[in-house]
Amino acid sequence: LKDGMERGLADGKAEGKAEGESKIVTIIRKKRQKNLNVQMIAENLELDASYVEKVVALMEEDPTRTDLQVAEILVRQE
């Protein structure tokens, strides 16, 4: 029972984190659509360029991925 509760709590936290990350992914996607490069996006959003690179790579790897799917992958990689 305790393991199940802990697992459920961890899943809930991961889901919440992915939802928050998806908002950032959405903004990065919009900036890419305006033809901004990774460095410009990172500077504009005050994010680490390597993070923006990961997001862009995941979007380009599979253009059908939603922002939430990209965010879920990022959260799992942490």
C-alpha positions, -999 to +999 in steps of 0.1 A: +000+000+000+028+024+009+047+016-023+016+022-043+010+056-027+046+066-032+045+055-068+013+075-073+027+106-057+058+103-079+037+099-110+016+129-101+047+150-096+062+139-129+029+147-147+027+181-131+063+188-140+056+177-176+026+200-178+048+229-167+076+220-191+051+218-219+044+255-215+081+263-221+082+238-250+052+257-266+071+290-263+102+275-278+082+260-307+066+295-314+101+311-314+114+285-338+084+292-361+096+328-361+130+315-374+149+323-342+180+301-336+187+282-304+210+308-290+185+337-296+157+316-280+179+308-250+188+344-245+153+357-249+138+332-225+169+332-201+173+295-205+203+273-209+212+269-246+217+231-241+181+228-228+168+247-258+189+225-281+174+193-265+138+206-270+145+216-306+161+182-313+131+164-299+107+185-320+127+180-352+133+143-345+095+137-347+075+167-359+042+150-349+051+151-312+030+174-291+045+199-267+034+177-238+050+146-254+083+165-258+080+177-222+073+142-209+105+129-226+125+158-211+111+149-176+120+112-180+155+122-190+162+141-158 
